[in-house]
Amino acid sequence: MRKVKNLYLGFIVTFLYAPIVVLIAQSFNASRYRGQWTGFTWEWYEKLLESEDIINAFTNTLTIGVASALLATLLALVTALGMRQMGKQGRMLLRGLANIPLLNADIVTGISLMLLFLGLGLRLGYDTILLSHIVISLPYAMLCILPQVLIMDDVWYEAARDLGATPVQAFRKVILPELMPGIMAAFLLSFAMSADDFIVTYFTKGAGIETLTTEIYAELKLGVHPEMYALSTLFFCGVLVFAMLLMFNYKVIRRYRAAERRGQKA
């Protein structure tokens, strides 16, 4: 039975990662054609770094992703703290309204935001992409932060206030550390949603500005370029390194907390 489970697990892992392995191999293939290996090369990575369009798209993706994630996380935190002070019915109503964008089709959201921006007289470009990414990231950020805010105990905050801390000091030293896991999760999820989005970005970007998703789409319309293999490989390696750093950091935190508990018992 154990062998069957291991075989099944191996099949699932192979099914998930075999396409990525093929993609990585193609990024080092000297041939421009798929399925034909003619030798090892770094040419596609060199051309990738020399492409101004891809570099600009990457810069836009990074800046918009970080800015929208920060603003969405901040808005989610403020909203969650405000909902904590509301009654049960009002809180349930707002939670329901916040969940609607999660179920809404991306194409409906994209067209709606485009019409809204045009109706307000805004020129489609960098700013409209940033605003639209905040809109699509906010519900996900709230899903990460709101549960922690609702189960938070007021005892520590009140104790800090009784010991002479100002409201700002008590919030910074008591509330924020307790909510930090949810805040970090909200930021990372919001950034991932922004960097991965195509449909909403396509309808709200206007002319003259591209993100990686729209730039890749424009390149693919002319045919699959090997530079896209190199770009995808770099993305996968970056995500892999980031995930490993998170796992290492989690292990360090667990060891630190375990040592702290042993010190308190002693």
N, C-alpha and C positions, 0 to 999 in steps of 0.2 A: 504493500500500500504506500509506503514511504517513497519507493522508487517512482510510482505513478505520479505522486504529488510533485516530486522533483522534476520529472519529465514535463508535467503540465506547466510548472513554473518556468522551466527553461524555454518551453514553446512560447509562453506569453512574453518573456523578456526578448526572445529572438524576434517575435512579431513586431514588438514596439521599436527595437533599436536597429534591426537590419536595414531599413531604409536610410537611417542616419549614417550607418557605416558606409553604405554605397555612396551617399552624398559626399562624405569626407574623402573617400577614395577618388571620386570624380574631380574633386577640387585640386588634386595633385596629378591629374591625368594630362599629359601633353597634348592629347587629341581634343579637338573641339567637339567631337561627336561622341554621343553616349554609346556605351557598349563596346568601345574599341580602345583598348589600352595600348598606348605607344611609348610610354615612358614616364618617369617622374619629373615634375617641374614645379617651380615656384612662380611661373609666369602670371598665373591668374591672380595671385595675391598681389604681385607688383602692379598689375593693371588696375586692380581694385583700389589700391592706395593712390594711384595716379588719377583716378576718376573724380573730377570736381563735383559732378552731379551726385554721386553716391556719398561723397564726404559731406556735402551740404545737406543731403537728406538725412544722414546720420546725425549731424549737428542739430537739425530741427527736431528729429525724433527724441534726442537726448534732452534738449532744453525744454521742449514741450512736455515730455514725460515727467521730468523732475518738477517743473513748475505746477503742472496740473495735479500731480500726486500730493505735493505740499499743500496746495490750496484745498483740494478735496478732503485731505485728512484733517486740516484745520477746521473746515466747515462741518465735517462729520463730528468732530470732537465737541464743537460749540453746540451743534444741534442735539447731540446725545445728552450733554449736560443740561440743556434746556428741557428736553423731554423727561428727564429724571424728576423735574419739579412739577410736571403736569399730572393731571388725574389719569386714571386708568383708561377711560374711554378716549380721551384726547390722544393719549400715547398710542393706543391701538390704531386710531385713525391715521396718525402720522406714519406709523410703521407700515400700514397698508399702502399709503400713498408712496412711501419710499420704495416699496417692493414692486410697484407697477413697472418702473423702467427696467427692472431685471427681466420681466416677462415680455416686454415690448420688443418687436422686431427691430433690428439695427437699421434696416432701410427706412422704416417709419420714423425712427428717431433722427436719422440723418436728413431726410427730406424736411421734417418739421423744423429742425434747427436752421437749415438753409433758408426756408421761407421766413422764419422769425428774424434772422439776421438781415435779410434783404428788406423785410418790412420795416425794420428799424433804421434802414439806410446805412448799414455797416458794409464795408467792402470786405469781401471774402478773402482771407489770407491767414497770416500767422495768428492774429488775435482771435479770429473766429474758431480756428482749430483748437486753440488753448481753451476757450470757453466751452466748446462742445466736449472736449475731453474731461473737463471738470464735471460736466453734467453726467456723462456716462460712468465716471469713476466714483462719484459721490455715494450712490446706493451701496456699492461694494465696500467702500470705506466704513459706512454706517453699520454694515453687517459685522464688521470686525470690532468696532469700538462700542456700539450700543449695548451688547450683552454684558461687557465688563463694567460699563457705567451703571447699569441697572442693579447689578449684584454688589456694587461697591459699598463698603461699610463706612458710615460717617464718623465712627468712633475716633479713628486716627486723626482725621481732620480737626475734629472738635478738641482732641487732646493737644494738638499742635497749637491751636488758637488759645487754649487755656494756659499753655506754657509761654505765651508771649509772642508767637509768630503772627505776622501780618497775614491777611488773606492771600496776598500774592506769594509770600514765602511758604505758607501752608500748602497752597496749590502746587507750587513748584517742587517742594521737597516731600510731599506726602501723596498728593493725588496723581501727579504725573508719573512717578516711578511705578505706582500700582497699575496705571493704564498703559505703560510703555509697551508691553507685548502686543496689545491690541492696536496701538498707534503704529508700531513698526509693521505689523501685518497689513494694516490699512494702506500705509504708504507703498509697500512693496506690491500689493495687489493692484493698487491704483496705477502704479508705474507700468506694471505688466499689461493692464488693460489699455493704457494709452499707447504703449509701444506696439501692441499687437493689433490695434484697431485699423481697419481699412475702410469699411463702408461709410461710417460717419465722417471720417477724414476726407474721403473722396467727394462727398457732397458739400463740405464746408471749407475746403482748402482754397478754392479759387485758382487763378492762373499764376504761374511763376514761383510757386512754392510746393515742395514735395517732402513727404516723409519717406521712410524706408519702405513701408508697405506700398504706397502709391508709386514710388520710384521703381520698385521691383515689378509691379504690375505693368508699368509703362515699358520697361525693358522686355518683359516676357511677350508683349504684343509683337515685338520685332524678332522673337525667337529666344530660345534659352541660351544665355551667355554663360560661359564657365566662371565668369567673375561672380555670378550669383551663387554658385556652389561654394566659392571661397568665402563670400559674405555669410552664408548660412552656417558654414563650418565655424567661423569666428564667433558667431552668435551662440552656437551650441557650446563651444568651449568656454565662453564667458559665463554662460548660465551654469555649466558644470562646476567651474571654479568657485562661483558665488555660492552654490549649494554646498560645496565641500567646506567653505569657510563658515557658513552658517552651522553646519554640523559640528565643526571643530569648536566654534564659539559656544554652542549649546553644551558640549561635553565639559568645556572649561568652567562654565557657569555651574553645572551640576556638581563638579568636584569642589568648587569654591563653597557652595552652599552646604555640601556634605561636611567639609572641614569646619565650617562655621557652626554647624549643629553639634559636631563633636566637641568643639571648644566650649560651647555653651553648657553641654552636659558635664564637662570636666569642671 
